[in-house]
Each structure stands twice: as C-alpha cells, then as structure tokens.
C-alpha cells in the first residue's frame, strides 16, 4: 500500500467514525478522538504486514509535513480567531481564573515532583492541565440547547483560559531564543500596509493569518507568538479576522481534513513499544486523573465565586462542561511533541486524558437539561 493510499484510508476512517458516532448521539470530535486513541494499536498491527504503513513512514515524506502545516494553520487560525471577539463579562473572569490557576499549579507540581521536568517542559505540562477546548465546548452547548446567557459566560471563560495558555507558552518559547522573536513579530505587523491601503475585509486578514501561520510552522518559527501578536495588531486597528471560507466549507475542511490529519500526525509519531514502558503505572494513573480532578475543582471554585449562571444551574454540570478538552488540547499537544517539550509517553497519556475528559459530559447525561430550563433554552449565539 502506498503512503498516499494509507492516508486516504485514514481520512475515510475518520469520516466513517464521525458518521457512526452521529448515529449513536456523539459529536464528531468525540468519535474522532476514540479512533485516534486506537490508531497506534492499529498501526502497530498493520506495520507487521507492510512497512509502508508504519507511523514513522507515514509522517516522513515532505509532502505530508506540508499538508500537515496547512491543516495546523487552518485549525489554529479558527481556534485563535475567537480571541478577537473577546469582550468578557466580569463573571467570566471570576470563573476563568480559578479554572486556570488551580490545574496549572497542579500540572507544575506534577511536572517537577512526579516527572522530574523543569523549565519550559514543566510550564507546558501545567498549561496542558489547564486548557479548555473552545470549539468542542461550543458544540456541546449547542447540542444540549444550553441557555444563551450561561453559554456565553462559559465560552468567554474558556477563551480567557485558552488565551492565557497560548500566550504563556508563546512567551516561554521566545524566552529560550530571544533572537528568534524578531521574524514572528515582524510578520505580525503584516496587516499594517494592507490597512494603509484601505483594506478592511475580515476574510483578507483571515487568509493572511493562515498563510503566516503556515510559514511559521514550516520554517519552525514561533507560531504562537506570531499568532498572538498578529491578533493584537488587528485589535489595535479595530479589524476583524475570518477564515476565508463559508461556514459550511470551513466546518467540512476542519472535520474531514484538518482535525483527522492533526490527530493522526501526532499519534502516528508515537511508537507503542517505546511509549508504553516510558511511564510506570503510577505515572499513567496520575496523568489520567490529576488533570481532570484539578480542573473540575478549579471550575467548581470559579463557579462558586462567579455565582449561578441561571436559576437551578448545577455547578457539577458546568464544571464537567468546562473540563472538555478536544481540539485545542490536541493542537497544543502536537506542538509540544514537535518541539520535543514532552515525550511520546506523555503525549499518549495526555491524549487519553483528553479523550476521557471530553467524554465525561456525555457519560454524565448532559445531553438533557433540567426540566425548568429546557423550555426556555435556545441554541447559544457566539457573541462574545
């Protein structure tokens, strides 16, 4: 089997998993995460049949890395473009701070005392503990018809949390190589000449954003720093950014191309025979449980501080919703693995943790609302 044929089959498998999951009541990312968790095992078995379908062989070609860069740029642009829409309420800040700080501190402690990590690797693990997946949270809230005001507050809190995570990692990476900061910062000023020429179309700045992110990933520049500085420049100019595709095509490109490719590209770099012995049973248990427990506790404290979202709102339910990981964390983990800030063992353990955390709201029955709110609930409008 050729490498191209293997990738086509992998993408078709993700599409089939999403379709099957939909029939079972699962949103697409949950089905895709389940398949991604099984992919290393499947590749290990197929590798004995054909060397061309081993993980290392599938991710080695230059064209695969180029296509991955395009998917990375598209998905990261879609995730971070929400930052420009951020106009959070005070209650969202109250919710976000404990939800970020407590799991972040737990992650740092786990990195230093349990895993013996230090520096940027320890910082990265703390941020992985804290991150919340904005796109998947939005899909969950829409699927269960959550009350609009409560949905808006949860989404605003998630954006604050993710903004802190991406910004701190970008600054941390830049601090190791100060001279590497110049090109990303110069790239972030690219909107200025367009603005001077009178260009105001959000899709033009969205296309430029994707192109810059692709270039940064391809040439191993600091994509995070470039992204945050670029969005800061647009905010200063009071300009918007929009992926240059219709909503339908953008969703299809992410679901059937970007997300499966990003999930697979990271997972296929993990060799089971090396990753599984890399952590002992205590490490595996801690990495699966501690991020979820610390995040739930931080969410609960934040919800207690911010107050109820609506009469009869359950802190337990909203804590589970803010614990959702998914796309944001997968992009984050892929970046950390590519930069060698985490080991393949850590990557695999945190991927499984992400899967469990994303499944928890569905397993807890959050597909239904309390009777006193179901009648008045509407689909959330993402108007941050």
N, C-alpha and C positions, 0 to 999 in steps of 0.2 A: 504493500500500500504506500502511495506517495505521501509526502508531508502535507501537501495541499489537500489531498483526499481525506487525510485524517482530520484536518482542521474543519473541513466541510461537515464531516460526520459529527464532530464535537459540537459545532454550532447547531446542527439539526437536532442533536440530543437535547440541548438546552431548550430549543423551541418546543420539542415534544414534552419535556418535563414541565414547562410553563403551561402548556395546554392541558396536560393531565392534572396538574395542580389546580388549575382553574375549575375543573370538573369536581375536584374534591374540596373546593372552597378555600384554596390557598392563593395568596397573591404571588405574582411571578417570581419576585426575588427570593421568597422562601423556598419555592421549588428549585430554583437555580442554586441556592446555597446547599440544599440537600444533595443535588447532583455533584456540585463541586467537592463536597466532603467525601464523596465516594470515588471521585475521579483518580486520585493517586492509587487507590487499590486496583481500579480497572486498568490503568496504565501499567501498573506493575505486572499484572497478568498478561496483558497484550504484549508487553516488552519481551516476554519469553517466546512469543510467536513471531514477532517481527521487530528488528532493531530500529526500523524507521518510525515506529510509533512510541518509542520511549520518550519520556518527558524531556530529557536533555536534547534529543534530536529534534523534537517538535518546536522548541524555543530557540534553537541555534541559528537558523537562517536569518540573513539581514532583512529580507522582506517581511518576515514575521515580526521582527522588532520594530520595523517601520509602521506596520499596520497596528501593532500594539500601541505605539506612540500616538497614532491618530485616535484610537479608542480612548486612551488615557486623557488626551487633551479635550476630547468631546465631553467625557463624563465629568472631569474635574471642572470644566467651564460651566457645565449645567449645575453642578453642586454649589460652586462658589458664587455663581451669579446671584444667588439668593441674598448674599451679603449686602449688595447694593440696596435691596428693598428693606433693609433692617431699620425699623423705627420702633424699637421695643417699648412696651409699657413698663412702668416701674415694677409691677408684679412679675413680669417675665424675668427681669434682672434678679429679683429675690429668689425666684425659682432656679435660675441658671447657676448662681454662684455656689450653693452647696452641692448641686448636681455635678458641678465640675470639680470643685476643690476636694471633696472627700474621696472620690475614686482616684483622682490624680495623686493625692498624698498616699493612698493605699498602693497604687502602682509603683510609685517611687520607692516606698518601703519594701515592696516585694522584689523590685529590681536589685536593690542594694543588699538586703539581708538574706533573701532567699536564693537569688540567681547570681549574685556577685557581679552585677553590671555597674557601670559608672558612666559619668559624662552624658553624652548625647543619647547613648543607648538606654540609660536609666530614664532620661527625660521622655524618650519616645514611648517606653512602656507605660509610664504614668499617663501619657496622653491617650494611649490606646484604651486604658481603663476608663477614661472619662468621656470619650467621644459618643455622640448620638447621631443616628442616621436620619438626616432631614427628609430625603425623598421617600424612604420606606415609612417613616412616621406619618408623612402626609398621606400615603396610600392607605395605611391602616385607618387613619382618622376619617378619610373619605369613605372607606369600605363600611365602616360602622355608623356612618351618619352622625358624627360627634357634633355637639353644639358649636356653632360658629365661634363665639367668643372664647370658649375653652380651647378650641382647636388653634385659634390664633395665638393664644398665650403659650401653649405647648410648643408650637412651631417657632415662635420668637425665641423662647428659651433654648431650643435646640440649635438655632442659628448662632446665638451668643456662645454656646458651648463649643460648637464646631469652629467658629471664628477664633476663639482662644486657642484651640488645639492647632489649627493650621498656622496661625501667626507665631505661636511659640516654637513650633518645630522649624518653621522657616528661619526665624531669628537664631535658633540654636545651630542650624546647619551653617548659616552665614558666619557665625562667630568662629567656627573652626577654620574657615578660609576667607578672611576679610577681603582679600584681593578679588575673590570670585563674586563679590557683591556688585561690582560695577556694571557688568553686562546686563544682569536682570533688572537693575534699577534704571539703566538707560532704556531697556526695552519697555519698561513700564510707562515711559514718557511718550510712547508712540502715539497716543491719542491727541497730543498737543498740536502737531501740524495739521491733522485732519480737522480738529476743532477750529483752527485758524482759517482753514479753507471753507468753513461753514457747514461741515458735515455734522448732522445731528442724529442720523438713523441708528437706532439701537442695534439693528442687525449687522451693520457695518462694524461696529465696535465689538460685537459678538464674534464675527468672523476673524477679526484681528486678534482677539483674545485667544481663540482656538489655535490660530497659526503661531502665536508667540509661545503658547504652552507646548505645542508640538516641537518647536525649535529648541525650547529649553530642555525638554525630556530627551530629545535626540542627541543634543550636544552635552548632556549631563550638567546643565546649569541648574541653579536653584529655582525650580519651577514654582515652589510655594511662595518664595519671596517675590518673584516676578508677579504672581497672581495677586497677592495682597496689595503690592504697590500699584499695580495696574488698576485695581478696583478703587483704591484710594484716590488715584488721579481722576478717575471718572466721577467719583463722588464730589471731588473738589470742583470739577467742571459742571456738576449737576446734570450728568448724562446718564442714560440707561444703557444696559447691555442685554442682548437677547441672542440666543443661538439661532443662526440663520437658516432655520428650517421651520416648517409649520409644526404646530403642536403634535399632530398625528405622526409626521415623519420623524420628528425628534424623539418621540416616545418609542417608535419602532426601531430607530437606529440604536437607542440605548438598550432596549430589551433584547433585541435579536442579534446585536453586533457588539456594542461596547461592553455591556455587563458580562456576557459569556466569555468574551476574549480576555477581559481583565481578570475574571475569576480563574480561568484556565491557565493563563500565563503565569500567575503566581503559584498556583497549585502544582503545575507540571514541573516546576523547578525543585519541588520537594521530593527527594528520594526516600521512600519509606524505610529502607534498610538503614539509612543514616539518621533520619529524623526521629523515628520511634525510640531508639536507645539513647537519644540525646538528652532526654529528661527522665527522671525517675517517677515513680507513681505519685509521690508527694507533690512534685512539681506539676504534674499533669492535673491533679486534683485542685491544687491552689490556683492554677491559671484558668481553670474552668469555673471555679466557684467564686474566688475573691473579686474579680471584676464585676460580676453580676451582683453579689451581695453588697459591695461598697457603693455601686451605682444606685441600687434600689434604696439604700439607706440615705444617700445624698439626695435622691429625688424626693423621698418622703419628708426629709427635713426642709427642703426647699418649698414643698407644697404646704407644709405646716406654717412656714414663715410667710408665704405669699397669700395664704388663705384659699378658701374653696373656689373652684372655677365656676361652679353653678350650684344651686341648692341640691343637696343629695349627692354631690360628686364624691367619688371614692378615691382617697389618696393612694390606696393599694393599686387600683386600676391605672391611675395616671402615672404612678411610679413604674409600673410594668411598661407602659407605652413609651416613657422617656428612656427606658433601658434598651430600646430597639437599636440594633447596630446596622448591619446590612451594607449598602453601597459605600457610604462614607468611610467605614472602617476597612472595607476591602481595598479601596484605593489607597488608604493610609498604610495598610499592611504591605501592599505591593511596593510602595515607595520605600518603606523601611527595609524590606528584603532586598530590593535592588541596591540600596545604599549600604547594605551589609550592617545595618544597625541592629537587626535581630537575626537569629539563626533560623534555619529551616524548621527545627523542632519548635521554636517559639511561634513561628508563623503558623504551623499546623495546629498547635494548641489554641492559639488565639482565633484562628478561623473557626474551629469547632465551638469555641465560646461564643463567637458572633452568631453562629447558627442557632445555638441553644437560646441565647438572649432574644433573637428575632422571632423564634417560635413561641416563646413564653406567652405573649398576649393571646395568640390563637389557642394555645393549650389551656389557658385560663378562662376561655369562653368569652373573650372580649369582642366577639362578633355580634353580641347583643348588648343593648343599652338598658338601664333601669327603666321600668315602665313609666315613671313620672317624667322622664326626659325624652323618651323615644318619639312621642307625638310632636314635640316641638323642635327636634333636632333637624338640622339640614346639612347638606354637604358643605365642608369648610371651604371658604374662599381664601386663597393665599394672598392676603392683602396685609403684608407686614407693616 
